[in-house]
Amino acid sequence: MEDINIKANNEDINIKANNEDINIKANNEDINIKANNEDSNINSILVFEYYTATGDKDPKIISEAVALTDSLLKDLSYFINSNSFEVTFLVSNDFKDLGIDYGYDDNHKIVFDGRLEKWLDENIAKFDSCIFIAAEENMNLYNLTKLIESKGVKIYGSDSNSTLICSDKFLTFQHLKNTVNQPKTFKFTTDEDTKWELAIKNILESIDSEDNNNNGNNGDNNNNNNFKLIVKPLNGVDCQDIVLISDISDIAKIKDIYPVNSEILVQEFIHGENVSVSLISDGDIAIPISLNKQYLEINKENQRYCGGELPYNHPLKVETFLIAKKAVESIKGLKGFLGVDLIIRDSETYDDLNNINDSIFLLEINSRFTTPYVGLSKIAKFNIGKTIIEKLDGKMFSCGTYKLDDNHVKFIKKGNDLDIEFF
């Protein structure tokens, strides 16, 4: 993409572009035209996903990464077919076949092998806009957002400030501590001084066992009703590097996972049902799309995200929607497709309205595409990717409910695949 400068001299100028004449009326002023071998009215958009663009085949995440990429490419193929956007898909050679079925041929795909950040630094400014998928791990989502912003390229997603808040779970807790109900949460650095271990011991002893020993169910868990605390990395994903604490002896295990000077989150373990809410936001108004059940394996031997199902019906669905919406709208700059993780405390009845807010706990906000998007894209009565772009371009002003069909979707991680079932 290069700028073309034309000196005007009170004469009309005729330029041949795309086999059509373009007439420009001159008025003793310089005229600047952005050239990209395309009609200047067409917005160019780059789309990529971190793992498929870097070629990283991490078995813990690659099944979701491929499925998410496929779903987004399918949605954005609308713009290829309508010629309203010039869509380009950036991908590593190992995943170059992605998108072929949706029209991402050589004219709509860049295949490369190299460092993603270097490529973006050198090339992203050639595009008007970008929509991408990345996770908080190692601050990838924030760093990529910051890089793209620095080049003046529009992002169809959350800005870097809101991404930073949501990437750091303790920043999220601090930002929302007077807004929504959250578990008791503390931040520590595992330095060589053992005072942090003593502090966690004191927290453990202060946790009211009566309130936290309700019979709970976190997915397919076994014998988890004795857990009092859960230790996480500040910006981890998919249950990575979790330590569960039920007694003082478990505290020593933290040093087996986290090296010296690691920053960790220590959180009250809430016994209940793990759910998430998927939303679309234009930065002002967040609209919940679906309540999703999460399948988690949480025990002292294994901690992993196994999948989920949607849409999920629960007696507190409406209340959960309202809490997720309130949280998202409380952080300026959250845009596009978002996910909010929550726990609904187990109860025999939710009839007491005074206890409802005490029954729902917000865990984190994902300022990005999350796995439920794969299922939602298959049952939504609207094109999610198209909706995001049109809303953030100010072309869609409806704040109504986005409709889903009558199907339910279950998605299960199995090795390098994400199995999708309808029921």
ROLUM-642806 format. One record per residue (C-alpha): z, y, x; residue number from 0. Coordinates in Angstrom, 1 decimal, always signed. Last residue first. Layout:
BEGIN
{r {Z, Y, X}, NUM}
...
# end
This chain:
BEGIN
{r {+20.9, -32.5, -28.9}, 422}
{r {+18.6, -31.4, -26.1}, 421}
{r {+19.1, -32.7, -22.6}, 420}
{r {+18.3, -31.0, -19.2}, 419}
{r {+18.9, -32.7, -15.9}, 418}
{r {+19.3, -30.4, -12.9}, 417}
{r {+18.0, -32.1, -9.9}, 416}
{r {+18.9, -32.2, -6.2}, 415}
{r {+21.8, -34.6, -6.7}, 414}
{r {+22.5, -34.8, -10.4}, 413}
{r {+23.7, -31.5, -11.9}, 412}
{r {+24.0, -31.7, -15.7}, 411}
{r {+22.5, -29.4, -18.3}, 410}
{r {+23.2, -29.9, -22.0}, 409}
{r {+21.2, -27.9, -24.6}, 408}
{r {+21.8, -27.3, -28.3}, 407}
{r {+18.9, -26.9, -30.7}, 406}
{r {+19.0, -24.7, -33.8}, 405}
{r {+16.9, -21.8, -32.3}, 404}
{r {+18.5, -18.9, -30.5}, 403}
{r {+18.5, -15.3, -31.7}, 402}
{r {+19.3, -12.1, -29.8}, 401}
{r {+21.8, -10.1, -31.8}, 400}
{r {+21.0, -6.5, -32.4}, 399}
{r {+21.1, -3.6, -29.9}, 398}
{r {+17.5, -2.7, -30.3}, 397}
{r {+16.2, +0.0, -28.0}, 396}
{r {+13.4, -1.7, -26.1}, 395}
{r {+11.0, +0.3, -24.0}, 394}
{r {+13.6, +2.0, -21.9}, 393}
{r {+12.4, +0.4, -18.7}, 392}
{r {+15.7, -1.5, -18.4}, 391}
{r {+15.2, -2.9, -21.9}, 390}
{r {+11.6, -3.8, -21.2}, 389}
{r {+12.4, -5.6, -18.0}, 388}
{r {+15.4, -7.5, -19.5}, 387}
{r {+13.5, -8.5, -22.6}, 386}
{r {+10.5, -9.9, -20.6}, 385}
{r {+12.9, -12.1, -18.6}, 384}
{r {+14.7, -13.3, -21.8}, 383}
{r {+11.6, -14.1, -23.8}, 382}
{r {+12.7, -14.3, -27.4}, 381}
{r {+13.6, -17.1, -29.8}, 380}
{r {+15.8, -18.5, -27.1}, 379}
{r {+16.0, -22.3, -26.9}, 378}
{r {+14.4, -23.1, -23.6}, 377}
{r {+15.3, -19.9, -21.8}, 376}
{r {+18.9, -20.5, -22.9}, 375}
{r {+19.1, -23.7, -21.0}, 374}
{r {+18.0, -22.3, -17.6}, 373}
{r {+19.9, -19.1, -18.2}, 372}
{r {+23.0, -21.2, -18.5}, 371}
{r {+22.8, -21.5, -14.6}, 370}
{r {+23.6, -17.9, -13.9}, 369}
{r {+21.4, -14.9, -13.3}, 368}
{r {+23.3, -12.0, -11.8}, 367}
{r {+26.4, -9.8, -11.9}, 366}
{r {+28.7, -12.8, -12.3}, 365}
{r {+32.0, -11.6, -13.8}, 364}
{r {+35.2, -13.5, -13.0}, 363}
{r {+38.2, -15.2, -14.4}, 362}
{r {+38.8, -13.6, -17.8}, 361}
{r {+41.7, -15.2, -19.7}, 360}
{r {+41.7, -15.9, -23.4}, 359}
{r {+44.9, -17.2, -25.2}, 358}
{r {+47.1, -14.2, -24.8}, 357}
{r {+44.5, -12.1, -26.6}, 356}
{r {+44.7, -14.6, -29.5}, 355}
{r {+48.4, -14.7, -29.7}, 354}
{r {+48.9, -11.7, -32.0}, 353}
{r {+46.2, -13.0, -34.2}, 352}
{r {+48.2, -16.1, -35.1}, 351}
{r {+45.7, -18.5, -36.6}, 350}
{r {+44.6, -19.9, -33.2}, 349}
{r {+46.1, -23.3, -33.8}, 348}
{r {+46.8, -26.4, -31.8}, 347}
{r {+46.4, -24.4, -28.6}, 346}
{r {+44.7, -24.9, -25.3}, 345}
{r {+44.2, -21.7, -23.3}, 344}
{r {+40.6, -20.4, -23.4}, 343}
{r {+39.4, -19.9, -19.8}, 342}
{r {+36.8, -17.4, -18.9}, 341}
{r {+33.6, -16.9, -16.8}, 340}
{r {+31.3, -14.0, -17.6}, 339}
{r {+27.6, -14.3, -16.9}, 338}
{r {+25.0, -11.5, -16.6}, 337}
{r {+21.3, -11.1, -17.3}, 336}
{r {+20.1, -7.5, -16.7}, 335}
{r {+22.5, -4.7, -15.8}, 334}
{r {+26.0, -4.0, -14.5}, 333}
{r {+25.9, -0.4, -13.2}, 332}
{r {+29.2, +0.9, -14.6}, 331}
{r {+31.9, -1.7, -14.9}, 330}
{r {+33.9, -1.4, -18.1}, 329}
{r {+30.8, -2.5, -20.2}, 328}
{r {+31.0, -5.9, -18.6}, 327}
{r {+34.7, -6.3, -19.4}, 326}
{r {+34.4, -5.2, -23.0}, 325}
{r {+31.4, -7.5, -23.6}, 324}
{r {+33.2, -10.5, -22.2}, 323}
{r {+36.3, -9.7, -24.3}, 322}
{r {+34.3, -9.2, -27.4}, 321}
{r {+32.4, -12.4, -26.9}, 320}
{r {+35.6, -14.4, -26.4}, 319}
{r {+37.0, -13.0, -29.6}, 318}
{r {+33.9, -14.0, -31.5}, 317}
{r {+34.0, -17.5, -30.0}, 316}
{r {+37.7, -18.0, -30.6}, 315}
{r {+37.3, -21.0, -33.0}, 314}
{r {+34.8, -22.5, -30.6}, 313}
{r {+31.1, -23.4, -30.9}, 312}
{r {+29.2, -23.8, -27.7}, 311}
{r {+25.5, -22.7, -27.4}, 310}
{r {+25.2, -24.3, -25.0}, 309}
{r {+26.3, -27.1, -22.7}, 308}
{r {+27.5, -27.3, -19.1}, 307}
{r {+26.9, -28.3, -15.5}, 306}
{r {+28.9, -30.2, -12.9}, 305}
{r {+30.7, -27.4, -11.1}, 304}
{r {+32.8, -28.9, -8.4}, 303}
{r {+36.4, -29.5, -7.2}, 302}
{r {+37.1, -33.0, -5.9}, 301}
{r {+40.1, -34.8, -4.4}, 300}
{r {+42.9, -32.6, -5.7}, 299}
{r {+41.4, -32.4, -9.2}, 298}
{r {+38.9, -30.1, -10.9}, 297}
{r {+35.6, -31.5, -12.0}, 296}
{r {+34.1, -28.8, -14.1}, 295}
{r {+31.8, -29.0, -17.1}, 294}
{r {+31.4, -25.5, -18.5}, 293}
{r {+31.0, -24.8, -22.3}, 292}
{r {+28.7, -21.9, -23.0}, 291}
{r {+29.1, -19.0, -25.5}, 290}
{r {+25.7, -17.4, -26.0}, 289}
{r {+23.8, -14.1, -26.2}, 288}
{r {+26.4, -11.5, -25.8}, 287}
{r {+25.0, -7.9, -25.8}, 286}
{r {+26.2, -5.4, -23.2}, 285}
{r {+25.6, -1.7, -24.0}, 284}
{r {+25.6, +0.9, -21.3}, 283}
{r {+23.9, -0.6, -18.2}, 282}
{r {+21.1, -2.2, -20.1}, 281}
{r {+23.0, -5.4, -20.5}, 280}
{r {+22.1, -9.0, -21.4}, 279}
{r {+25.0, -11.5, -21.8}, 278}
{r {+25.9, -15.1, -21.2}, 277}
{r {+29.5, -16.0, -21.9}, 276}
{r {+31.3, -18.7, -20.0}, 275}
{r {+33.7, -21.4, -20.8}, 274}
{r {+36.5, -23.4, -19.2}, 273}
{r {+38.9, -24.9, -21.7}, 272}
{r {+42.7, -24.7, -21.0}, 271}
{r {+45.4, -24.8, -18.4}, 270}
{r {+45.6, -21.5, -16.5}, 269}
{r {+46.3, -21.8, -12.8}, 268}
{r {+47.8, -18.6, -11.5}, 267}
{r {+45.6, -17.2, -8.8}, 266}
{r {+45.6, -17.0, -5.0}, 265}
{r {+42.5, -15.3, -3.7}, 264}
{r {+41.7, -15.7, +0.0}, 263}
{r {+40.7, -13.6, +3.0}, 262}
{r {+40.3, -15.6, +6.1}, 261}
{r {+42.0, -14.4, +9.2}, 260}
{r {+42.7, -17.9, +10.6}, 259}
{r {+40.4, -20.6, +9.3}, 258}
{r {+40.4, -21.6, +5.6}, 257}
{r {+40.2, -25.2, +4.5}, 256}
{r {+42.8, -27.1, +6.5}, 255}
{r {+45.0, -23.9, +6.5}, 254}
{r {+45.2, -24.0, +2.7}, 253}
{r {+46.5, -27.5, +2.9}, 252}
{r {+49.9, -26.2, +4.0}, 251}
{r {+50.5, -24.8, +0.5}, 250}
{r {+50.3, -28.2, -1.1}, 249}
{r {+53.8, -29.1, +0.2}, 248}
{r {+55.3, -26.4, -2.0}, 247}
{r {+54.2, -28.0, -5.3}, 246}
{r {+51.3, -28.0, -7.7}, 245}
{r {+48.7, -26.2, -5.6}, 244}
{r {+45.0, -26.7, -5.9}, 243}
{r {+42.8, -25.6, -3.0}, 242}
{r {+39.2, -24.6, -3.7}, 241}
{r {+36.6, -24.3, -1.0}, 240}
{r {+33.6, -24.2, -3.3}, 239}
{r {+34.1, -24.2, -7.1}, 238}
{r {+30.4, -23.3, -7.7}, 237}
{r {+30.5, -19.9, -6.0}, 236}
{r {+32.8, -18.2, -3.5}, 235}
{r {+33.3, -14.5, -3.0}, 234}
{r {+37.0, -14.0, -2.5}, 233}
{r {+37.5, -17.6, -1.4}, 232}
{r {+39.7, -19.6, -3.9}, 231}
{r {+43.3, -20.8, -4.1}, 230}
{r {+44.5, -22.2, -7.5}, 229}
{r {+48.2, -22.2, -8.5}, 228}
{r {+50.4, -24.1, -10.9}, 227}
{r {+48.7, -27.5, -11.2}, 226}
{r {+50.9, -30.1, -13.0}, 225}
{r {+48.5, -30.5, -15.9}, 224}
{r {+45.7, -31.6, -13.7}, 223}
{r {+46.1, -35.3, -14.2}, 222}
{r {+42.4, -36.0, -14.7}, 221}
{r {+39.7, -33.4, -15.3}, 220}
{r {+36.4, -34.1, -17.1}, 219}
{r {+36.0, -30.4, -18.2}, 218}
{r {+39.1, -28.5, -17.6}, 217}
{r {+41.4, -30.0, -20.1}, 216}
{r {+44.9, -28.9, -20.6}, 215}
{r {+48.3, -30.3, -21.8}, 214}
{r {+50.5, -27.2, -21.6}, 213}
{r {+52.4, -27.1, -18.3}, 212}
{r {+51.7, -23.4, -17.6}, 211}
{r {+54.0, -21.6, -20.0}, 210}
{r {+56.9, -23.9, -19.5}, 209}
{r {+56.4, -23.9, -15.7}, 208}
{r {+56.9, -20.1, -15.5}, 207}
{r {+55.4, -19.2, -12.2}, 206}
{r {+58.1, -17.7, -10.0}, 205}
{r {+58.4, -20.7, -7.7}, 204}
{r {+54.8, -20.7, -6.9}, 203}
{r {+54.8, -16.9, -6.3}, 202}
{r {+57.7, -17.4, -3.8}, 201}
{r {+55.8, -20.2, -2.0}, 200}
{r {+52.7, -18.0, -1.9}, 199}
{r {+54.8, -15.3, -0.2}, 198}
{r {+56.2, -17.8, +2.3}, 197}
{r {+52.7, -18.9, +3.2}, 196}
{r {+51.7, -15.2, +3.7}, 195}
{r {+54.6, -14.7, +6.0}, 194}
{r {+53.2, -17.4, +8.3}, 193}
{r {+51.9, -14.9, +10.9}, 192}
{r {+48.8, -16.5, +12.3}, 191}
{r {+46.7, -14.7, +9.7}, 190}
{r {+45.6, -16.2, +6.5}, 189}
{r {+44.8, -13.0, +4.7}, 188}
{r {+46.2, -12.8, +1.2}, 187}
{r {+45.1, -11.5, -2.3}, 186}
{r {+47.0, -12.1, -5.5}, 185}
{r {+46.2, -12.8, -9.1}, 184}
{r {+48.2, -13.5, -12.2}, 183}
{r {+45.6, -14.7, -14.7}, 182}
{r {+43.5, -12.1, -16.5}, 181}
{r {+43.7, -10.4, -19.9}, 180}
{r {+41.3, -7.5, -20.3}, 179}
{r {+41.3, -3.7, -19.6}, 178}
{r {+44.3, -2.8, -17.5}, 177}
{r {+43.6, -5.4, -14.8}, 176}
{r {+39.8, -4.9, -15.0}, 175}
{r {+39.1, -3.0, -11.8}, 174}
{r {+41.9, -4.7, -9.9}, 173}
{r {+40.8, -8.2, -10.9}, 172}
{r {+37.1, -7.5, -10.1}, 171}
{r {+38.1, -6.1, -6.7}, 170}
{r {+40.1, -9.4, -6.2}, 169}
{r {+37.0, -11.5, -7.1}, 168}
{r {+34.8, -9.7, -4.6}, 167}
{r {+31.2, -10.3, -5.7}, 166}
{r {+31.9, -8.5, -9.0}, 165}
{r {+33.0, -5.2, -7.4}, 164}
{r {+30.2, -5.4, -4.8}, 163}
{r {+27.6, -6.1, -7.5}, 162}
{r {+28.8, -3.1, -9.5}, 161}
{r {+28.3, -0.9, -6.5}, 160}
{r {+25.0, -2.5, -5.5}, 159}
{r {+23.2, -2.0, -8.8}, 158}
{r {+22.8, -4.8, -11.4}, 157}
{r {+19.5, -6.1, -12.4}, 156}
{r {+15.8, -5.2, -12.8}, 155}
{r {+15.9, -3.5, -9.4}, 154}
{r {+13.8, -0.4, -8.8}, 153}
{r {+12.6, +0.1, -5.2}, 152}
{r {+13.8, +3.1, -3.2}, 151}
{r {+13.9, +1.3, +0.1}, 150}
{r {+17.7, +1.6, +0.3}, 149}
{r {+18.0, -0.1, -3.1}, 148}
{r {+16.3, -3.2, -1.8}, 147}
{r {+18.7, -3.5, +1.1}, 146}
{r {+21.8, -2.8, -1.1}, 145}
{r {+20.7, -5.5, -3.6}, 144}
{r {+20.0, -8.0, -0.8}, 143}
{r {+23.4, -7.3, +0.8}, 142}
{r {+25.3, -7.5, -2.6}, 141}
{r {+23.7, -10.8, -3.6}, 140}
{r {+24.1, -12.4, -0.2}, 139}
{r {+27.8, -11.5, +0.1}, 138}
{r {+28.4, -14.7, +2.0}, 137}
{r {+28.2, -16.5, -1.3}, 136}
{r {+27.7, -14.0, -4.1}, 135}
{r {+24.6, -15.7, -5.5}, 134}
{r {+20.9, -14.7, -5.5}, 133}
{r {+18.2, -14.3, -8.1}, 132}
{r {+15.6, -11.6, -8.0}, 131}
{r {+13.8, -8.9, -10.0}, 130}
{r {+12.0, -6.2, -8.0}, 129}
{r {+10.2, -2.9, -8.6}, 128}
{r {+7.5, -0.6, -7.3}, 127}
{r {+6.3, -2.9, -4.5}, 126}
{r {+5.1, -2.0, -1.0}, 125}
{r {+8.7, -0.8, -0.2}, 124}
{r {+9.7, -4.5, -0.2}, 123}
{r {+7.6, -5.2, +2.9}, 122}
{r {+9.4, -4.6, +6.3}, 121}
{r {+13.0, -4.8, +5.1}, 120}
{r {+12.1, -7.5, +2.7}, 119}
{r {+10.6, -9.7, +5.4}, 118}
{r {+13.5, -9.1, +7.7}, 117}
{r {+16.0, -10.0, +4.9}, 116}
{r {+14.1, -13.2, +4.1}, 115}
{r {+14.0, -14.5, +7.6}, 114}
{r {+11.0, -16.6, +8.3}, 113}
{r {+8.5, -18.8, +6.7}, 112}
{r {+6.1, -17.3, +4.2}, 111}
{r {+4.3, -18.0, +1.0}, 110}
{r {+3.3, -14.9, -1.1}, 109}
{r {+2.3, -15.6, -4.6}, 108}
{r {+0.4, -13.8, -7.4}, 107}
{r {-3.2, -13.7, -6.1}, 106}
{r {-2.7, -17.1, -4.4}, 105}
{r {-1.9, -18.6, -7.8}, 104}
{r {+1.2, -18.0, -9.9}, 103}
{r {-0.4, -18.9, -13.2}, 102}
{r {+2.5, -20.6, -15.0}, 101}
{r {+1.8, -24.2, -13.9}, 100}
{r {+1.7, -23.1, -10.2}, 99}
{r {+5.1, -21.5, -10.4}, 98}
{r {+6.8, -23.5, -7.8}, 97}
{r {+4.3, -25.3, -5.5}, 96}
{r {+5.3, -23.2, -2.5}, 95}
{r {+8.8, -24.6, -2.3}, 94}
{r {+8.9, -25.7, +1.3}, 93}
{r {+6.5, -22.9, +2.3}, 92}
{r {+9.1, -20.3, +1.4}, 91}
{r {+8.6, -18.2, -1.7}, 90}
{r {+7.8, -14.6, -2.8}, 89}
{r {+6.3, -14.4, -6.3}, 88}
{r {+4.1, -11.4, -7.0}, 87}
{r {+3.7, -9.9, -10.5}, 86}
{r {+1.2, -7.0, -11.1}, 85}
{r {+2.5, -5.9, -14.4}, 84}
{r {+0.8, -5.2, -17.8}, 83}
{r {-2.0, -7.7, -17.1}, 82}
{r {-1.0, -9.5, -20.3}, 81}
{r {-1.2, -13.0, -18.9}, 80}
{r {+0.5, -12.0, -15.6}, 79}
{r {+3.2, -10.1, -17.6}, 78}
{r {+4.0, -13.1, -19.8}, 77}
{r {+4.2, -15.2, -16.6}, 76}
{r {+7.6, -13.4, -16.2}, 75}
{r {+9.3, -15.9, -18.5}, 74}
{r {+7.9, -18.9, -16.8}, 73}
{r {+8.7, -17.5, -13.3}, 72}
{r {+12.3, -16.9, -14.5}, 71}
{r {+12.7, -20.5, -15.7}, 70}
{r {+11.2, -22.0, -12.6}, 69}
{r {+13.4, -20.0, -10.3}, 68}
{r {+16.6, -20.9, -12.3}, 67}
{r {+15.7, -24.6, -12.1}, 66}
{r {+14.9, -24.4, -8.4}, 65}
{r {+18.2, -22.6, -7.6}, 64}
{r {+20.3, -24.9, -9.9}, 63}
{r {+19.1, -28.0, -8.1}, 62}
{r {+19.4, -26.3, -4.7}, 61}
{r {+23.1, -25.4, -5.1}, 60}
{r {+25.3, -28.1, -3.7}, 59}
{r {+22.5, -29.9, -1.9}, 58}
{r {+21.8, -26.8, +0.3}, 57}
{r {+18.1, -26.9, +0.7}, 56}
{r {+17.7, -23.5, +2.3}, 55}
{r {+13.9, -22.7, +2.4}, 54}
{r {+14.7, -18.9, +2.6}, 53}
{r {+12.7, -18.0, -0.5}, 52}
{r {+13.7, -21.1, -2.5}, 51}
{r {+17.3, -20.4, -1.7}, 50}
{r {+17.3, -16.7, -2.4}, 49}
{r {+15.2, -16.5, -5.5}, 48}
{r {+12.2, -14.2, -5.7}, 47}
{r {+10.2, -11.8, -7.8}, 46}
{r {+8.3, -8.8, -6.7}, 45}
{r {+7.0, -6.3, -9.3}, 44}
{r {+4.0, -4.0, -9.1}, 43}
{r {+3.7, -1.6, -12.0}, 42}
{r {+0.2, -1.0, -13.2}, 41}
{r {-0.8, +2.6, -13.9}, 40}
{r {-2.2, +3.0, -10.4}, 39}
{r {-5.0, +0.5, -11.2}, 38}
{r {-5.0, -1.9, -8.3}, 37}
{r {-6.3, -2.1, -4.7}, 36}
{r {-2.9, -0.8, -3.7}, 35}
{r {-3.5, +2.9, -3.3}, 34}
{r {-1.1, +5.6, -4.3}, 33}
{r {-3.0, +8.8, -5.0}, 32}
{r {-2.0, +12.2, -3.7}, 31}
{r {-3.9, +15.3, -4.7}, 30}
{r {-3.8, +18.5, -2.7}, 29}
{r {-4.1, +21.6, -4.8}, 28}
{r {-6.9, +24.1, -5.4}, 27}
{r {-7.2, +23.0, -9.0}, 26}
{r {-9.0, +19.7, -9.1}, 25}
{r {-9.7, +17.6, -12.2}, 24}
{r {-9.8, +14.0, -11.4}, 23}
{r {-12.4, +11.5, -12.8}, 22}
{r {-11.8, +7.8, -12.3}, 21}
{r {-14.9, +5.7, -12.5}, 20}
{r {-14.5, +2.0, -13.1}, 19}
{r {-15.4, -1.0, -11.0}, 18}
{r {-11.8, -1.5, -10.0}, 17}
{r {-11.6, +2.0, -8.7}, 16}
{r {-14.6, +4.3, -7.9}, 15}
{r {-13.4, +7.9, -7.3}, 14}
{r {-14.9, +11.1, -8.7}, 13}
{r {-13.5, +14.4, -7.7}, 12}
{r {-14.1, +17.6, -9.7}, 11}
{r {-14.4, +20.7, -7.6}, 10}
{r {-12.0, +23.6, -7.0}, 9}
{r {-11.6, +22.6, -3.4}, 8}
{r {-9.2, +19.6, -3.5}, 7}
{r {-8.1, +17.9, -0.3}, 6}
{r {-7.5, +14.2, -0.9}, 5}
{r {-4.6, +12.3, +0.4}, 4}
{r {-4.5, +8.5, +0.0}, 3}
{r {-1.1, +6.9, +0.3}, 2}
{r {-1.1, +3.3, +1.5}, 1}
{r {+0.0, +0.0, +0.0}, 0}
# end
